[in-house]
Amino acid sequence: MTENNLKGIVIFYTRTGKTRAIAEAISELYPYDLQEIIDLRDRSGLLGYISGVIDILFRPITEISPKELNLDSYNLLYIGAPIWGNRFPPAITTFFSTARFSGKKVVLFADFGSSMKDSIFAKHSKFISDRGGEVISTFKVKTRGKSIDAIKDETRQILRKNPVLDSIRIL
Ligand SMILES: Cc1cc2nc3c(=O)[nH]c(=O)nc-3n(C[C@H](O)[C@H](O)[C@H](O)COP(=O)(O)O)c2cc1C
């Protein structure tokens, strides 16, 4: 992959804005498009939190907007979401089930309050490689107690230190 034929997009889901901060930091550093995936189920407040906990276990597929994304013009996908109960949330799981990964390079990222298992990345990397894509890197950001600015700063530091991501960036 060269800088000339690389077209990237950052696809993310957020409930309270932290993952959006990470996605924005990526798209501010590199000239990639930004696409939020919206969960059409209301996840706000305590009831939204409770519905999230229940749905990751019993109803991991939800209604999302946009319903389908045309990724034909992209060959690099950054895909990220918060961790819910050591899983990706329904909105991004639903996106995974509809997306075409064939021929795409993918970077997975996640943010979490206190801890997450790297097996989440391994599981989704296999899902993507089974569909003809390739996960070239992953990264995670711990968000508890951090401001939006601190989360963005940390993301920039992670990206700059990552040799794979640094080598494919467009200057
Ligand atoms: C339903 C739900 C479940 C969560 N489960 C976990 C978890 O298992 N481990 C963890 O460290 N954080 C967990 N969190 C915290 C979020 O991953 C964390 O606050 C994240 O940075 C929020 O991102 P957002 O602002 O983009 O929604 C959970 C949050 C929610 C709403």
PDBQT file of the ligand as one rigid body, heavy atoms in Angstrom, charges set to zero:
ROOT
HETATM    1  C1  LIG A 201     -23.274  -1.051  29.079  1.00  0.00    +0.000 C 
HETATM    2  C2  LIG A 201     -21.829  -0.706  29.396  1.00  0.00    +0.000 A 
HETATM    3  C3  LIG A 201     -20.935  -1.724  29.728  1.00  0.00    +0.000 A 
HETATM    4  C4  LIG A 201     -19.594  -1.437  29.996  1.00  0.00    +0.000 A 
HETATM    5  N1  LIG A 201     -18.733  -2.461  30.273  1.00  0.00    +0.000 NA
HETATM    6  C5  LIG A 201     -17.417  -2.185  30.512  1.00  0.00    +0.000 A 
HETATM    7  C6  LIG A 201     -16.486  -3.248  30.766  1.00  0.00    +0.000 A 
HETATM    8  O1  LIG A 201     -16.818  -4.446  30.733  1.00  0.00    +0.000 OA
HETATM    9  N2  LIG A 201     -15.192  -2.924  31.042  1.00  0.00    +0.000 N 
HETATM   10  C7  LIG A 201     -14.763  -1.613  31.089  1.00  0.00    +0.000 A 
HETATM   11  O2  LIG A 201     -13.591  -1.383  31.369  1.00  0.00    +0.000 OA
HETATM   12  N3  LIG A 201     -15.613  -0.590  30.814  1.00  0.00    +0.000 NA
HETATM   13  C8  LIG A 201     -16.921  -0.830  30.523  1.00  0.00    +0.000 A 
HETATM   14  N4  LIG A 201     -17.798   0.191  30.246  1.00  0.00    +0.000 N 
HETATM   15  C9  LIG A 201     -17.267   1.568  30.222  1.00  0.00    +0.000 C 
HETATM   16  C10 LIG A 201     -17.019   2.089  28.796  1.00  0.00    +0.000 C 
HETATM   17  O3  LIG A 201     -16.359   1.119  27.989  1.00  0.00    +0.000 OA
HETATM   18  C11 LIG A 201     -16.146   3.349  28.810  1.00  0.00    +0.000 C 
HETATM   19  O4  LIG A 201     -16.661   4.306  29.686  1.00  0.00    +0.000 OA
HETATM   20  C12 LIG A 201     -16.009   3.935  27.426  1.00  0.00    +0.000 C 
HETATM   21  O5  LIG A 201     -14.845   4.750  27.363  1.00  0.00    +0.000 OA
HETATM   22  C13 LIG A 201     -17.238   4.765  27.026  1.00  0.00    +0.000 C 
HETATM   23  O6  LIG A 201     -17.100   5.185  25.679  1.00  0.00    +0.000 OA
HETATM   24  P1  LIG A 201     -18.162   6.129  24.959  1.00  0.00    +0.000 P 
HETATM   25  O7  LIG A 201     -18.127   7.469  25.667  1.00  0.00    +0.000 OA
HETATM   26  O8  LIG A 201     -17.647   6.248  23.555  1.00  0.00    +0.000 OA
HETATM   27  O9  LIG A 201     -19.513   5.512  25.031  1.00  0.00    +0.000 OA
HETATM   28  C14 LIG A 201     -19.131  -0.071  29.966  1.00  0.00    +0.000 A 
HETATM   29  C15 LIG A 201     -20.041   0.948  29.640  1.00  0.00    +0.000 A 
HETATM   30  C16 LIG A 201     -21.377   0.638  29.346  1.00  0.00    +0.000 A 
HETATM   31  C17 LIG A 201     -22.341   1.752  28.974  1.00  0.00    +0.000 C 
ENDROOT
TORSDOF 0
